[in-house]
C-alpha cells in the first residue's frame, strides 16, 4: 500500500460521507460525484483501466450529471434553513459503522479460503469494446435510452411545476 492509495481511499470515503451527511441535495449529488471519481481513480491505481474509465464515463459522466440536472430541474435544491448537516447524522453513522463491521468481518473470515491465486484473465480493452458494440449493443442502447427518458421526465416534471405556480 502506498500513499496514493490512502489519499484516494480517504477522498472516496469523505465524498461518500459528505453525500450522506449534507442536507442540500445539490451538495450531496456533487459529493457523490467526488466519491465516484475516487472510486474511478482507485480502479486506475489497481491497473483496471476499463473499470476506471467505465466508472468515469457511466457514473460521473452520466448518472451523477443526470442526478444534478434532475435535482436542479425539479427545484430540489432549496437551501436548508437549519444548518448544513442532517439531524439524523448520528443514526446514519451508526448504520454505516455496522455495515462496515459486517463487511470487514466477512473479508477477514474469507481470507483463509483465498490461499491459492489464479492467473488473471487476459482481456484487453479492445476486446471489451468489441463485445459492447457487437454482442451487447442492445443492452448498451437500452441504458442510453433509459438515461435519456429520465432526463426528459425531469424536464416535464419541472415544466408542469412551473406552469402551476403561474
N, CA, C and O of each residue as an XYZ file, in Angstrom:
664
protein
N       0.852     -1.175      0.000
C       0.000      0.000      0.000
C       0.903      1.245      0.000
O       1.867      1.339      0.760
N       0.570      2.152     -0.840
C       1.361      3.370     -0.900
C       0.505      4.583     -0.537
O      -0.694      4.467     -0.282
N       1.132      5.707     -0.521
C       0.477      6.943     -0.100
C      -0.669      7.321     -1.038
O      -1.691      7.844     -0.594
N      -0.495      7.056     -2.334
C      -1.539      7.413     -3.307
C      -2.833      6.660     -2.993
O      -3.918      7.237     -3.065
N      -2.723      5.375     -2.644
C      -3.912      4.596     -2.308
C      -4.632      5.195     -1.108
O      -5.855      5.336     -1.124
N      -3.887      5.546     -0.075
C      -4.522      6.105      1.116
C      -5.179      7.450      0.840
O      -6.247      7.736      1.381
N      -4.565      8.270      0.017
C      -5.164      9.562     -0.340
C      -6.454      9.342     -1.128
O      -7.463      9.994     -0.861
N      -6.425      8.421     -2.105
C      -7.620      8.148     -2.900
C      -8.721      7.498     -2.065
O      -9.900      7.806     -2.240
N      -8.340      6.603     -1.161
C      -9.332      5.979     -0.279
C      -9.963      7.020      0.637
O     -11.173      6.997      0.863
N      -9.158      7.924      1.162
C      -9.689      8.997      2.003
C     -10.634      9.907      1.236
O     -11.678     10.305      1.753
N     -10.265     10.236     -0.003
C     -11.119     11.065     -0.853
C     -12.456     10.381     -1.107
O     -13.508     11.017     -1.045
N     -12.409      9.091     -1.390
C     -13.634      8.340     -1.661
C     -14.526      8.265     -0.430
O     -15.735      8.476     -0.523
N     -13.940      7.967      0.715
C     -14.718      7.870      1.952
C     -15.295      9.227      2.341
O     -16.457      9.311      2.737
N     -14.505     10.280      2.235
C     -15.010     11.617      2.571
C     -16.127     12.045      1.616
O     -17.103     12.661      2.045
N     -15.993     11.726      0.336
C     -17.060     12.038     -0.613
C     -18.338     11.281     -0.284
O     -19.431     11.842     -0.361
N     -18.206     10.009      0.082
C     -19.378      9.222      0.461
C     -20.029      9.731      1.734
O     -21.254      9.813      1.822
N     -19.205     10.076      2.725
C     -19.754     10.617      3.973
C     -20.453     11.954      3.735
O     -21.523     12.205      4.290
N     -19.858     12.797      2.925
C     -20.491     14.087      2.633
C     -21.810     13.882      1.886
O     -22.770     14.617      2.121
N     -21.870     12.891      0.989
C     -23.107     12.615      0.265
C     -24.212     12.161      1.202
O     -25.389     12.403      0.935
N     -23.851     11.513      2.284
C     -24.846     11.021      3.225
C     -25.217     12.069      4.270
O     -26.372     12.142      4.689
N     -24.258     12.872      4.691
C     -24.470     13.749      5.838
C     -24.975     15.146      5.493
O     -25.617     15.781      6.330
N     -24.707     15.643      4.291
C     -25.115     17.001      3.958
C     -26.615     17.080      3.714
O     -27.235     16.095      3.312
N     -27.201     18.253      3.957
C     -28.643     18.451      3.774
C     -29.003     18.916      2.375
O     -29.997     18.453      1.816
N     -28.236     19.801      1.803
C     -28.540     20.343      0.491
C     -28.342     19.246     -0.549
O     -27.262     18.664     -0.647
N     -29.389     18.965     -1.325
C     -29.327     17.843     -2.253
C     -28.323     18.060     -3.384
O     -27.751     17.094     -3.889
N     -28.102     19.293     -3.785
C     -27.100     19.566     -4.819
C     -25.717     19.247     -4.273
O     -24.900     18.641     -4.967
N     -25.447     19.649     -3.041
C     -24.156     19.345     -2.434
C     -23.982     17.844     -2.266
O     -22.885     17.321     -2.458
N     -25.058     17.145     -1.908
C     -24.993     15.677     -1.783
C     -24.656     15.037     -3.124
O     -23.836     14.121     -3.185
N     -25.278     15.507     -4.191
C     -25.012     14.949     -5.517
C     -23.576     15.225     -5.948
O     -22.924     14.360     -6.533
N     -23.089     16.410     -5.664
C     -21.697     16.724     -6.019
C     -20.712     15.918     -5.180
O     -19.666     15.503     -5.680
N     -21.039     15.694     -3.910
C     -20.182     14.853     -3.070
C     -20.197     13.410     -3.564
O     -19.177     12.724     -3.504
N     -21.339     12.948     -4.048
C     -21.419     11.611     -4.626
C     -20.548     11.520     -5.872
O     -19.935     10.483     -6.125
N     -20.490     12.591     -6.646
C     -19.615     12.639     -7.815
C     -18.154     12.529     -7.397
O     -17.366     11.862     -8.067
N     -17.788     13.176     -6.298
C     -16.419     13.066     -5.785
C     -16.117     11.626     -5.362
O     -15.023     11.120     -5.613
N     -17.082     10.972     -4.724
C     -16.900      9.566     -4.336
C     -16.741      8.686     -5.576
O     -15.894      7.793     -5.594
N     -17.547      8.931     -6.612
C     -17.406      8.175     -7.855
C     -16.028      8.402     -8.485
O     -15.409      7.463     -8.987
N     -15.553      9.643     -8.457
C     -14.233      9.942     -9.012
C     -13.137      9.235     -8.215
O     -12.178      8.727     -8.796
N     -13.274      9.202     -6.894
C     -12.302      8.485     -6.077
C     -12.278      7.001     -6.404
O     -11.209      6.394     -6.468
N     -13.459      6.411     -6.612
C     -13.515      5.001     -6.995
C     -12.869      4.768     -8.355
O     -12.154      3.785     -8.544
N     -13.117      5.659     -9.290
C     -12.506      5.519    -10.617
C     -10.989      5.598    -10.518
O     -10.281      4.825    -11.164
N     -10.493      6.517     -9.722
C      -9.043      6.634     -9.556
C      -8.464      5.420     -8.843
O      -7.342      5.007     -9.132
N      -9.221      4.849     -7.916
C      -8.755      3.618     -7.266
C      -8.692      2.472     -8.276
O      -7.748      1.682     -8.248
N      -9.676      2.369     -9.164
C      -9.615      1.349    -10.212
C      -8.393      1.550    -11.094
O      -7.703      0.590    -11.436
N      -8.127      2.798    -11.461
C      -6.957      3.071    -12.300
C      -5.663      2.768    -11.555
O      -4.694      2.307    -12.158
N      -5.642      3.021    -10.261
C      -4.463      2.712     -9.445
C      -4.217      1.200     -9.394
O      -3.071      0.761     -9.304
N      -5.283      0.413     -9.452
C      -5.172     -1.044     -9.398
C      -4.985     -1.670    -10.781
O      -5.118     -2.885    -10.930
N      -4.683     -0.865    -11.783
C      -4.480     -1.309    -13.167
C      -5.716     -1.945    -13.778
O      -5.601     -2.850    -14.605
N      -6.888     -1.490    -13.386
C      -8.139     -1.924    -14.005
C      -8.647     -0.754    -14.839
O      -9.590     -0.059    -14.461
N      -7.991     -0.555    -15.993
C      -8.277      0.624    -16.799
C      -9.711      0.656    -17.292
O     -10.351      1.707    -17.257
N     -10.228     -0.476    -17.750
C     -11.593     -0.460    -18.270
C     -12.594     -0.099    -17.187
O     -13.486      0.721    -17.408
N     -12.450     -0.710    -16.014
C     -13.381     -0.412    -14.919
C     -13.269      1.060    -14.502
O     -14.280      1.696    -14.204
N     -12.053      1.598    -14.480
C     -11.865      3.001    -14.115
C     -12.490      3.951    -15.116
O     -13.187      4.893    -14.739
N     -12.240      3.702    -16.397
C     -12.800      4.592    -17.409
C     -14.313      4.408    -17.540
O     -15.026      5.368    -17.834
N     -14.809      3.189    -17.327
C     -16.254      2.980    -17.327
C     -16.892      3.716    -16.156
O     -17.978      4.280    -16.293
N     -16.223      3.713    -15.006
C     -16.710      4.457    -13.842
C     -16.798      5.947    -14.181
O     -17.775      6.610    -13.832
N     -15.799      6.455    -14.845
C     -15.800      7.874    -15.213
C     -16.914      8.170    -16.211
O     -17.680      9.117    -16.031
N     -17.003      7.360    -17.263
C     -17.991      7.632    -18.306
C     -19.419      7.412    -17.835
O     -20.289      8.249    -18.072
N     -19.665      6.288    -17.166
C     -21.038      5.942    -16.816
C     -21.498      6.683    -15.574
O     -22.538      7.341    -15.595
N     -20.735      6.584    -14.489
C     -21.220      7.140    -13.229
C     -21.000      8.645    -13.129
O     -21.904      9.372    -12.719
N     -19.838      9.113    -13.489
C     -19.603     10.556    -13.397
C     -20.219     11.263    -14.596
O     -20.901     12.277    -14.450
N     -19.970     10.716    -15.787
C     -20.424     11.381    -16.998
C     -21.901     11.283    -17.251
O     -22.450     12.118    -17.970
N     -22.571     10.296    -16.690
C     -23.993     10.144    -16.987
C     -24.848     10.201    -15.733
O     -25.711     11.071    -15.610
N     -24.622      9.295    -14.814
C     -25.515      9.177    -13.661
C     -25.432     10.407    -12.759
O     -26.464     10.982    -12.412
N     -24.235     10.816    -12.377
C     -24.104     11.954    -11.459
C     -24.618     13.243    -12.095
O     -25.295     14.032    -11.437
N     -24.304     13.457    -13.359
C     -24.783     14.655    -14.042
C     -26.300     14.604    -14.190
O     -26.970     15.628    -14.055
N     -26.843     13.430    -14.465
C     -28.298     13.273    -14.550
C     -28.959     13.576    -13.213
O     -30.006     14.224    -13.172
N     -28.365     13.119    -12.132
C     -28.914     13.395    -10.800
C     -28.897     14.896    -10.519
O     -29.877     15.446    -10.016
N     -27.796     15.552    -10.839
C     -27.709     17.003    -10.612
C     -28.755     17.742    -11.448
O     -29.430     18.636    -10.937
N     -28.900     17.379    -12.737
C     -29.920     18.017    -13.566
C     -31.314     17.763    -13.023
O     -32.137     18.677    -12.989
N     -31.593     16.539    -12.599
C     -32.916     16.230    -12.064
C     -33.203     17.039    -10.808
O     -34.320     17.525    -10.631
N     -32.229     17.188     -9.947
C     -32.412     17.982     -8.732
C     -32.655     19.442     -9.079
O     -33.553     20.079     -8.529
N     -31.852     19.965     -9.991
C     -31.999     21.376    -10.346
C     -33.297     21.645    -11.093
O     -33.908     22.696    -10.901
N     -33.729     20.719    -11.939
C     -34.951     20.929    -12.704
C     -36.208     20.758    -11.882
O     -37.240     21.349    -12.202
N     -36.145     19.965    -10.835
C     -37.335     19.740    -10.021
C     -37.329     20.576     -8.745
O     -38.092     20.300     -7.819
N     -36.509     21.556     -8.692
C     -36.438     22.500     -7.571
C     -36.152     21.814     -6.244
O     -36.695     22.195     -5.207
N     -35.301     20.806     -6.284
C     -34.917     20.134     -5.052
C     -33.664     20.719     -4.453
O     -33.042     20.101     -3.590
N     -33.280     21.910     -4.900
C     -32.015     22.477     -4.466
C     -32.182     23.626     -3.479
O     -31.277     24.446     -3.325
N     -33.325     23.693     -2.811
C     -33.525     24.769     -1.857
C     -32.514     24.644     -0.722
O     -32.170     23.542     -0.294
N     -32.056     25.767     -0.256
C     -31.077     25.775      0.820
C     -31.768     25.484      2.147
O     -32.780     26.106      2.468
N     -31.231     24.545      2.917
C     -31.838     24.251      4.214
C     -31.671     25.428      5.165
O     -30.678     26.154      5.109
N     -32.659     25.607      6.040
C     -32.627     26.761      6.930
C     -31.947     26.494      8.254
O     -31.508     27.433      8.919
N     -31.849     25.237      8.653
C     -31.312     24.953      9.985
C     -30.041     24.105      9.917
O     -30.042     22.936     10.303
N     -28.976     24.697      9.430
C     -27.681     24.029      9.435
C     -27.410     23.268      8.148
O     -28.284     23.098      7.298
N     -26.178     22.820      8.038
C     -25.727     22.140      6.841
C     -25.939     20.630      6.940
O     -26.262     19.983      5.943
N     -25.759     20.067      8.130
C     -25.837     18.623      8.300
C     -27.232     18.190      8.734
O     -27.950     18.946      9.388
N     -27.601     16.991      8.371
C     -28.891     16.422      8.729
C     -28.929     16.124     10.221
O     -27.891     15.901     10.844
N     -30.132     16.123     10.788
C     -30.280     15.836     12.215
C     -30.077     14.363     12.524
O     -29.799     14.000     13.667
N     -30.212     13.522     11.525
C     -30.077     12.078     11.738
C     -28.687     11.569     11.357
O     -28.532     10.397     11.014
N     -27.687     12.428     11.413
C     -26.351     12.023     11.005
C     -25.781     10.965     11.935
O     -25.010     10.112     11.495
N     -26.141     11.000     13.199
C     -25.607     10.019     14.134
C     -26.164      8.625     13.833
O     -25.430      7.639     13.903
N     -27.439      8.536     13.504
C     -28.029      7.245     13.145
C     -27.416      6.729     11.845
O     -27.140      5.535     11.722
N     -27.207      7.599     10.894
C     -26.571      7.204      9.633
C     -25.151      6.717      9.849
O     -24.709      5.754      9.224
N     -24.444      7.393     10.742
C     -23.078      6.976     11.055
C     -23.066      5.619     11.747
O     -22.174      4.809     11.494
N     -24.031      5.360     12.607
C     -24.112      4.067     13.289
C     -24.423      2.951     12.301
O     -23.835      1.872     12.381
N     -25.341      3.197     11.369
C     -25.664      2.188     10.363
C     -24.454      1.933      9.466
O     -24.153      0.784      9.142
N     -23.766      2.990      9.067
C     -22.581      2.829      8.227
C     -21.496      2.045      8.957
O     -20.837      1.195      8.359
N     -21.308      2.322     10.239
C     -20.294      1.586     11.020
C     -20.679      0.115     11.143
O     -19.814     -0.758     11.078
N     -21.959     -0.165     11.319
C     -22.404     -1.557     11.419
C     -22.184     -2.297     10.102
O     -21.717     -3.436     10.100
N     -22.516     -1.663      8.999
C     -22.300     -2.287      7.690
C     -20.810     -2.497      7.454
O     -20.402     -3.548      6.960
N     -20.005     -1.515      7.800
C     -18.556     -1.638      7.643
C     -18.015     -2.781      8.493
O     -17.143     -3.524      8.043
N     -18.519     -2.933      9.715
C     -18.074     -4.017     10.593
C     -18.441     -5.377     10.020
O     -17.628     -6.301     10.056
N     -19.653     -5.513      9.493
C     -20.077     -6.792      8.908
C     -19.246     -7.114      7.669
O     -18.810     -8.252      7.494
N     -19.028     -6.132      6.821
C     -18.215     -6.364      5.626
C     -16.768     -6.683      5.994
O     -16.150     -7.558      5.386
N     -16.230     -5.982      6.976
C     -14.873     -6.272      7.433
C     -14.751     -7.674      7.996
O     -13.774     -8.373      7.728
N     -15.745     -8.090      8.783
C     -15.749     -9.445      9.326
C     -15.798    -10.478      8.202
O     -15.104    -11.492      8.262
N     -16.618    -10.224      7.176
C     -16.733    -11.164      6.063
C     -15.418    -11.266      5.292
O     -15.029    -12.358      4.877
N     -14.745    -10.162      5.102
C     -13.460    -10.187      4.393
C     -12.417    -10.936      5.208
O     -11.661    -11.738      4.659
N     -12.369    -10.686      6.505
C     -11.391    -11.368      7.358
C     -11.672    -12.869      7.407
O     -10.736    -13.669      7.379
N     -12.932    -13.261      7.480
C     -13.285    -14.681      7.524
C     -13.000    -15.388      6.198
O     -12.730    -16.589      6.186
N     -13.057    -14.655      5.080
C     -12.834    -15.281      3.780
C     -11.368    -15.306      3.386
O     -11.022    -15.934      2.385
N     -10.500    -14.652      4.130
C      -9.083    -14.605      3.777
C      -8.433    -15.985      3.739
O      -7.674    -16.246      2.806
N      -8.679    -16.884      4.689
C      -8.052    -18.207      4.597
C      -8.502    -19.023      3.383
O      -7.758    -19.882      2.909
N      -9.668    -18.774      2.894
C     -10.176    -19.526      1.742
C      -9.521    -19.087      0.441
O      -9.644    -19.777     -0.571
N      -8.842    -17.974      0.446
C      -8.225    -17.442     -0.770
C      -6.718    -17.682     -0.795
O      -5.970    -16.803     -1.224
N      -6.257    -18.841     -0.349
C      -4.822    -19.089     -0.277
C      -4.203    -19.303     -1.647
O      -3.038    -18.958     -1.843
N      -4.927    -19.852     -2.589
C      -4.369    -20.082     -3.926
C      -4.731    -18.914     -4.836
O      -5.831    -18.366     -4.778
N      -3.781    -18.561     -5.665
C      -4.014    -17.465     -6.598
C      -4.135    -18.037     -7.993
O      -3.342    -18.889     -8.395
N      -5.108    -17.578     -8.716
C      -5.264    -17.997    -10.101
C      -4.751    -16.891    -11.006
O      -4.654    -15.729    -10.610
N      -4.434    -17.272    -12.203
C      -3.927    -16.295    -13.164
C      -5.053    -15.343    -13.564
O      -6.198    -15.751    -13.759
N      -4.703    -14.094    -13.679
C      -5.693    -13.089    -14.085
C      -6.053    -13.306    -15.548
O      -5.177    -13.589    -16.365
N      -7.318    -13.177    -15.884
C      -7.696    -13.357    -17.293
C      -7.111    -12.233    -18.143
O      -7.034    -11.079    -17.721
N      -6.709    -12.601    -19.331
C      -6.114    -11.619    -20.224
C      -7.207    -11.118    -21.167
O      -7.470    -11.715    -22.211
N      -7.828    -10.023    -20.781
C      -8.865     -9.395    -21.589
C      -8.442     -7.953    -21.800
O      -8.174     -7.228    -20.842
N      -8.385     -7.549    -23.033
C      -7.969     -6.185    -23.336
C      -9.186     -5.274    -23.436
O     -10.320     -5.732    -23.577
N      -8.928     -4.001    -23.361
C      -9.997     -3.015    -23.501
C     -10.606     -3.101    -24.898
O     -11.804     -2.881    -25.074
N      -9.779     -3.419    -25.883
C     -10.278     -3.571    -27.250
C     -11.296     -4.704    -27.336
O     -12.326     -4.552    -27.993
N     -11.029     -5.839    -26.684
C     -11.971     -6.955    -26.697
C     -13.281     -6.582    -25.997
O     -14.358     -6.960    -26.457
N     -13.192     -5.849    -24.895
C     -14.398     -5.422    -24.191
C     -15.201     -4.453    -25.056
O     -16.427     -4.544    -25.121
N     -14.510     -3.527    -25.718
C     -15.190     -2.587    -26.609
C     -15.875     -3.285    -27.767
O     -16.994     -2.934    -28.141
N     -15.198     -4.276    -28.335
C     -15.821     -5.037    -29.426
C     -17.044     -5.798    -28.939
O     -18.034     -5.904    -29.663
N     -16.991     -6.330    -27.721
C     -18.147     -7.043    -27.170
C     -19.307     -6.078    -26.914
O     -20.460     -6.404    -27.193
N     -18.997     -4.880    -26.377
C     -20.058     -3.905    -26.102
C     -20.718     -3.401    -27.381
O     -21.927     -3.173    -27.413
N     -19.937     -3.231    -28.414
C     -20.503     -2.714    -29.668
C     -20.893     -3.830    -30.622
O     -21.328     -3.558    -31.741
N     -20.747     -5.062    -30.207
C     -21.154     -6.203    -31.028
C     -22.277     -6.961    -30.357
O     -23.453     -6.720    -30.631
N     -21.917     -7.872    -29.482
C     -22.895     -8.759    -28.854
C     -23.811     -8.024    -27.870
O     -24.994     -8.352    -27.772
N     -23.289     -7.046    -27.147
C     -24.061     -6.371    -26.101
C     -24.489     -4.954    -26.497
O     -24.644     -4.095    -25.629
N     -24.677     -4.707    -27.772
C     -25.058     -3.367    -28.203
C     -26.489     -3.038    -27.782
O     -26.783     -1.882    -27.480
N     -27.392     -4.031    -27.755
C     -28.773     -3.767    -27.362
C     -28.884     -3.323    -25.903
O     -29.538     -2.314    -25.640
N     -28.275     -4.028    -24.934
C     -28.334     -3.524    -23.554
C     -27.688     -2.149    -23.402
O     -28.154     -1.329    -22.610
N     -26.628     -1.895    -24.149
C     -25.977     -0.584    -24.086
C     -26.917      0.518    -24.562
O     -26.985      1.584    -23.951
N     -27.635      0.265    -25.640
C     -28.581      1.257    -26.153
C     -29.781      1.409    -25.226
O     -30.319      2.507    -25.090
N     -30.208      0.322    -24.590
C     -31.332      0.408    -23.645
C     -30.965      1.298    -22.456
O     -31.787      2.089    -21.992
N     -29.739      1.169    -21.968
C     -29.289      2.020    -20.855
C     -29.252      3.478    -21.306
O     -29.648      4.366    -20.552
N     -28.784      3.733    -22.516
C     -28.755      5.112    -23.032
C     -30.163      5.680    -23.133
O     -30.389      6.838    -22.780
N     -31.109      4.884    -23.610
C     -32.498      5.344    -23.708
C     -33.105      5.577    -22.328
O     -33.868      6.524    -22.138
N     -32.774      4.728    -21.373
C     -33.281      4.886    -20.015
C     -32.791      6.198    -19.398
O     -33.569      6.920    -18.774
N     -31.520      6.503    -19.570
C     -30.997      7.760    -19.034
C     -31.619      8.968    -19.736
O     -31.923      9.974    -19.095
N     -31.803      8.868    -21.032
C     -32.438      9.966    -21.764
C     -33.887     10.154    -21.317
O     -34.342     11.284    -21.142
N     -34.607      9.055    -21.132
C     -36.000      9.148    -20.675
C     -36.078      9.755    -19.281
O     -37.000     10.518    -18.992
N     -35.134      9.432    -18.422
C     -35.132     10.016    -17.077
C     -34.910     11.523    -17.137
O     -35.544     12.276    -16.397
N     -34.018     11.962    -18.009
C     -33.767     13.401    -18.139
C     -34.979     14.113    -18.723
O     -35.339     15.193    -18.256
N     -35.611     13.531    -19.732
C     -36.812     14.133    -20.321
C     -37.938     14.171    -19.285
O     -38.677     15.152    -19.209
N     -38.071     13.106    -18.489
C     -39.076     13.091    -17.429
C     -38.849     14.189    -16.412
O     -39.805     14.818    -15.959
N     -37.602     14.432    -16.044
C     -37.308     15.506    -15.100
C     -37.679     16.866    -15.690
O     -38.200     17.728    -14.982
N     -37.415     17.058    -16.967
C     -37.771     18.326    -17.618
C     -39.287     18.499    -17.646
O     -39.783     19.599    -17.401
N     -40.031     17.433    -17.940
C     -41.502     17.520    -17.986
C     -42.061     17.831    -16.607
O     -42.964     18.657    -16.477
N     -41.533     17.178    -15.572
C     -41.996     17.456    -14.211
C     -41.715     18.913    -13.841
O     -42.555     19.574    -13.230
N     -40.549     19.404    -14.206
C     -40.208     20.787    -13.892
C     -41.092     21.766    -14.651
O     -41.462     22.811    -14.114
N     -41.437     21.437    -15.900
C     -42.296     22.332    -16.682
C     -43.702     22.385    -16.087
O     -44.302     23.458    -16.036
N     -44.242     21.243    -15.635
C     -45.580     21.231    -15.040
C     -45.598     22.009    -13.723
O     -46.577     22.694    -13.425
N     -44.553     21.913    -12.954
C     -44.493     22.674    -11.691
C     -44.420     24.165    -11.973
O     -45.010     24.971    -11.253
N     -43.693     24.528    -13.021
C     -43.563     25.942    -13.365
C     -44.897     26.511    -13.831
O     -45.226     27.650    -13.499
N     -45.683     25.733    -14.604
C     -46.987     26.178    -15.067
C     -47.972     26.332    -13.904
O     -48.791     27.251    -13.909
N     -47.901     25.445    -12.910
C     -48.815     25.502    -11.760
C     -48.549     26.700    -10.882
O     -49.479     27.209    -10.256
N     -47.309     27.178    -10.807
C     -47.001     28.328     -9.964
C     -47.419     29.640    -10.591
O     -47.531     30.646     -9.890
N     -47.653     29.657    -11.907
C     -48.030     30.917    -12.580
C     -49.427     31.235    -12.351
O     -49.916     32.254    -12.839
